[in-house]
Amino acid sequence: MAEKIDGVVGFRLWAQTRAESPRDPLKPQSNAPYQAVWNAWLRFLAQRSMVVNGLPQSLHWLDARPVDVLDFLKPRAGMRANHQPERQLSEVTRRRYWRMLERLYGFAVVKGWVAENPATMMGESDQPDLPPQLGHILPPPLWKELPRHFPKGNTLIECRDRAILHLLYKLALTPEEIRTLKTSDINMQDVQLANEVSAQVLLHVDGPRLAQKRILPLPDECSGALRAWLSVRGQHSKPCPAVRHDGGSSIDQRPFSPGVQGGSCSE
């Protein structure tokens, strides 16, 4: 009998095949979330056993059964989200775990390592539900009309809300990312454009997940809305820093959007 493919090797071969796919290739930097789920699955299997020749041994990933997948996906004590340990895994995350197993075992079936995919052998009622998505999608014409309904005034609250809406609309930031923004996350950088030098406003996003750590150039609408907010914010209580051309800020740890208590900068 041929030696079974090791679980770590199996994942590496799957990731390599996905990276070479002409349609929707998987970038190397995108492997981390998939590998984290797969490693959790291998650790789970190592704690389960099956009897071979009258002797118990750890369950090999190629011997996994539908019941193993079902037990792995069940919410259980101590099962927490990696980025927010205080929260239990959501149905969306459980669905993502199942989808990961379904894809990799599908690859194993194609390679001839296993005869059947244990993730798809589960009954449909046992598979994590796919949350409805259509309710979160706006028709393109309505989406294009949204900026017309952003606040137009120059009060503290209107400027703040307009800046937040532009970040949501133009950069697709999450509410969590916006809540954690600081004034020091906004800076300017000289960019050579044709025969002139233009100042490009950049936003540093440092979310809890690896994929959320990025630097985004701000469109004119966003940078204008942020400048207006910082200007109005600085007129209330303590002066807040304007965006500096050297990429820094005189107040590096204050939140971008403090609580609405006179709009002052919080310490």
Wavefront OBJ file of the C-alpha trace (Angstrom):
o trace
v 0.000 0.000 0.000
v 1.345 3.450 -0.942
v 2.306 5.715 1.939
v -0.370 8.250 2.815
v 0.272 11.893 2.030
v 1.068 13.918 5.143
v -1.486 16.593 6.027
v 1.043 19.433 5.851
v 2.263 18.229 2.459
v -1.310 17.852 1.251
v -2.072 21.457 2.106
v 1.110 22.700 0.425
v 0.263 20.836 -2.802
v -3.293 22.187 -2.733
v -2.072 25.771 -2.175
v 0.478 25.401 -4.986
v -2.208 24.142 -7.367
v -4.497 27.010 -6.404
v -1.684 29.530 -6.920
v -1.108 28.201 -10.454
v -4.803 28.244 -11.350
v -5.507 30.572 -14.304
v -8.888 31.369 -12.766
v -8.978 32.966 -9.322
v -5.392 32.079 -8.304
v -4.609 32.019 -4.590
v -1.859 34.495 -3.738
v 0.862 33.271 -1.320
v 0.048 36.060 1.152
v -3.548 34.812 1.269
v -2.541 31.352 2.486
v -2.379 32.220 6.182
v -6.143 32.088 6.971
v -6.533 28.818 5.064
v -3.509 27.288 6.739
v -4.735 28.328 10.184
v -8.018 26.477 9.626
v -6.224 23.447 8.201
v -3.772 23.295 11.114
v -6.688 23.468 13.553
v -8.287 20.563 11.680
v -5.097 18.476 11.869
v -4.788 19.157 15.598
v -8.401 18.122 16.052
v -7.824 14.849 14.198
v -4.700 14.127 16.241
v -6.917 13.932 19.318
v -9.205 11.374 17.709
v -8.276 7.756 17.117
v -9.172 4.765 15.030
v -8.278 1.093 15.481
v -5.790 -0.342 12.963
v -4.755 -3.984 13.284
v -6.234 -4.022 16.753
v -4.257 -0.975 17.910
v -5.554 2.586 18.402
v -3.750 5.329 16.524
v -4.351 8.994 15.714
v -6.804 9.585 12.903
v -5.011 10.412 9.646
v -6.536 13.261 7.671
v -7.214 10.949 4.723
v -9.236 8.681 7.014
v -11.520 11.460 8.254
v -15.237 10.665 8.225
v -18.299 12.903 7.923
v -18.856 12.554 11.671
v -15.382 13.998 12.276
v -16.174 17.028 10.136
v -19.485 17.439 11.947
v -17.829 17.312 15.362
v -15.105 19.736 14.266
v -17.710 22.292 13.195
v -19.827 22.027 16.337
v -19.498 25.035 18.669
v -17.768 23.711 21.758
v -16.253 25.006 24.968
v -13.034 26.913 24.369
v -13.683 27.344 20.638
v -12.999 31.009 19.987
v -12.181 33.338 17.116
v -8.407 33.893 16.849
v -8.628 37.674 16.337
v -11.199 38.186 19.109
v -10.743 35.424 21.706
v -13.688 36.627 23.765
v -16.137 35.784 20.967
v -17.426 32.382 19.930
v -17.182 31.402 16.280
v -20.093 32.642 14.220
v -22.135 30.680 11.722
v -20.307 32.533 8.954
v -16.938 31.342 10.306
v -18.186 27.772 10.671
v -19.326 27.918 7.056
v -15.852 29.133 6.029
v -14.243 26.252 7.928
v -16.510 23.769 6.182
v -15.802 25.332 2.794
v -12.055 25.018 3.423
v -12.380 21.310 4.213
v -14.691 20.776 1.226
v -12.144 22.344 -1.129
v -9.090 20.533 0.154
v -10.753 17.131 0.327
v -12.134 17.754 -3.158
v -8.529 18.196 -4.249
v -7.645 14.922 -2.482
v -10.415 13.136 -4.392
v -9.103 14.454 -7.703
v -5.579 13.306 -6.805
v -6.885 9.857 -5.934
v -5.838 10.057 -2.281
v -9.375 9.432 -1.025
v -12.458 7.959 -2.641
v -15.001 10.402 -1.211
v -15.096 13.878 0.257
v -16.115 13.671 3.936
v -17.267 17.309 3.942
v -19.785 16.738 1.154
v -20.860 13.355 2.541
v -22.481 15.186 5.455
v -26.189 15.676 5.166
v -27.184 19.130 3.930
v -28.952 19.792 7.217
v -25.633 19.218 9.029
v -23.670 21.632 6.861
v -23.341 25.205 8.220
v -25.922 27.444 6.609
v -24.846 29.943 3.981
v -26.075 33.311 5.277
v -28.303 35.158 2.799
v -26.290 37.777 0.946
v -28.763 39.493 -1.353
v -30.086 41.741 1.398
v -26.679 43.410 1.682
v -26.269 44.277 -2.008
v -27.514 47.545 -3.469
v -28.369 47.849 -7.178
v -25.638 49.823 -9.024
v -27.889 52.843 -9.789
v -28.821 53.182 -6.113
v -25.200 52.733 -5.047
v -24.121 55.585 -7.333
v -26.763 57.845 -5.818
v -25.635 57.382 -2.212
v -23.077 60.261 -2.082
v -25.840 62.709 -2.968
v -27.412 61.915 0.386
v -24.281 62.379 2.507
v -24.497 65.271 5.024
v -23.782 68.624 3.374
v -23.432 70.926 6.392
v -20.358 72.106 8.268
v -21.301 71.303 11.847
v -19.117 69.021 13.928
v -21.428 66.029 13.576
v -22.101 66.560 9.869
v -18.388 66.793 9.043
v -17.639 63.700 11.096
v -20.443 61.660 9.547
v -19.529 62.796 6.028
v -15.895 61.726 6.530
v -16.967 58.346 7.883
v -19.404 57.772 5.024
v -16.730 58.587 2.440
v -14.376 56.067 4.047
v -17.107 53.435 4.019
v -18.141 54.236 0.453
v -14.793 54.793 -1.267
v -12.434 52.520 0.684
v -14.868 49.846 1.939
v -13.502 50.147 5.464
v -15.360 48.241 8.138
v -16.980 50.020 11.113
v -14.395 48.314 13.340
v -11.533 49.784 11.293
v -13.038 53.268 11.362
v -13.532 53.152 15.147
v -9.828 52.428 15.666
v -8.459 55.092 13.297
v -6.194 57.752 14.810
v -5.154 61.112 13.427
v -1.617 59.722 13.134
v -2.955 57.213 10.597
v -3.396 60.070 8.082
v -0.323 61.474 6.351
v 0.804 63.053 3.111
v 3.441 61.946 0.649
v 4.847 63.753 -2.372
v 4.132 61.866 -5.600
v 5.677 62.691 -8.997
v 2.894 63.112 -11.559
v 4.080 63.952 -15.078
v 5.904 67.309 -14.736
v 4.656 68.257 -11.295
v 4.802 66.994 -7.735
v 1.456 66.333 -6.101
v 0.704 65.642 -2.444
v -0.948 62.231 -2.010
v -2.908 61.672 1.190
v -2.441 58.166 2.589
v -4.404 56.330 5.240
v -2.758 53.651 7.390
v -5.223 50.940 8.405
v -4.011 48.660 11.187
v -6.797 46.175 11.907
v -6.594 43.105 14.160
v -6.291 40.711 11.222
v -3.233 40.423 8.986
v -5.252 41.215 5.856
v -6.493 44.463 7.443
v -3.022 45.991 7.776
v -2.579 48.162 4.700
v -1.837 51.656 3.359
v -4.523 53.190 1.153
v -4.284 56.285 -1.048
v -7.261 58.541 -0.418
v -9.410 59.783 -3.306
v -9.969 63.547 -3.388
v -13.462 63.245 -1.889
v -12.121 61.282 1.082
v -9.133 63.513 1.755
v -11.323 66.617 1.487
v -13.874 65.190 3.911
v -11.130 64.211 6.372
v -9.515 67.646 6.211
v -12.871 69.306 6.878
v -13.499 67.018 9.855
v -10.047 67.611 11.360
v -10.430 71.355 10.880
v -13.836 71.530 12.553
v -12.777 69.092 15.240
v -9.779 71.281 16.068
v -12.082 74.257 16.705
v -13.831 72.422 19.559
v -12.043 72.313 22.893
v -8.418 71.201 22.501
v -6.721 71.871 19.164
v -6.304 68.700 17.118
v -3.410 68.170 14.729
v -3.705 69.008 11.085
v -2.209 66.544 8.638
v 1.533 67.207 8.508
v 3.609 66.964 5.376
v 6.323 64.922 7.090
v 3.977 61.986 7.585
v 3.664 62.468 11.338
v 1.273 64.020 13.781
v 1.695 66.052 16.944
v -0.838 63.781 18.624
v -0.082 60.190 17.702
v -2.379 58.142 19.903
v -5.707 59.987 19.860
v -8.656 58.370 18.130
v -9.867 59.734 14.827
v -13.516 59.711 15.907
v -13.892 60.420 19.640
v -17.169 60.284 21.478
v -19.568 63.146 20.774
v -18.879 65.177 23.901
v -18.330 68.571 22.398
v -16.128 66.931 19.770
v -12.993 67.324 21.875
v -9.893 65.269 21.360
v -9.768 62.497 23.926
v -6.595 61.734 25.779
l 1 2 3 4 5 6 7 8 9 10 11 12 13 14 15 16 17 18 19 20 21 22 23 24 25 26 27 28 29 30 31 32 33 34 35 36 37 38 39 40 41 42 43 44 45 46 47 48 49 50 51 52 53 54 55 56 57 58 59 60 61 62 63 64 65 66 67 68 69 70 71 72 73 74 75 76 77 78 79 80 81 82 83 84 85 86 87 88 89 90 91 92 93 94 95 96 97 98 99 100 101 102 103 104 105 106 107 108 109 110 111 112 113 114 115 116 117 118 119 120 121 122 123 124 125 126 127 128 129 130 131 132 133 134 135 136 137 138 139 140 141 142 143 144 145 146 147 148 149 150 151 152 153 154 155 156 157 158 159 160 161 162 163 164 165 166 167 168 169 170 171 172 173 174 175 176 177 178 179 180 181 182 183 184 185 186 187 188 189 190 191 192 193 194 195 196 197 198 199 200 201 202 203 204 205 206 207 208 209 210 211 212 213 214 215 216 217 218 219 220 221 222 223 224 225 226 227 228 229 230 231 232 233 234 235 236 237 238 239 240 241 242 243 244 245 246 247 248 249 250 251 252 253 254 255 256 257 258 259 260 261 262 263 264 265 266 267
